[in-house]
Amino acid sequence: MAGRDRGELCSCLITLYEHLLKREFVNMPECFRGWESTILGSKIELKALLKQSPSLGSYFDNVAEEYYRDTLEIVRSEYSDYFPDERPFTLNSQLLLEE
């Protein structure tokens, strides 16, 4: 169960990062609404996972930076826009649970 939850958490985290980056740095206003919808859905999924399995919180915080770098590879392969090497937003398990 823990391995599956970790996999689901990582998948949601990558999706969230990908759409946050697109929304912030890709100038395609016709896509903003879809990206914002995916951002909200991903946050809700992550929040539910963290509530269901509180022990995932420390795992989330440990892998957040690693998965941001992985996500950069994805968005940089899709778009020629600039994406920062450092996360331009704060995201940790506690913030998700406070929203």
Buried (B, 14 or more C-beta within 10 A) or exposed (E): EEEEBBEBBBEBBBBBBBBBBBBEBBEEEEEEEEBEEBBEBBBEBBBEBBEEBEEBBEBBEEBBEEBBEBBBEBBEEEBEBEBEEEBEEEBEBEEBEEE
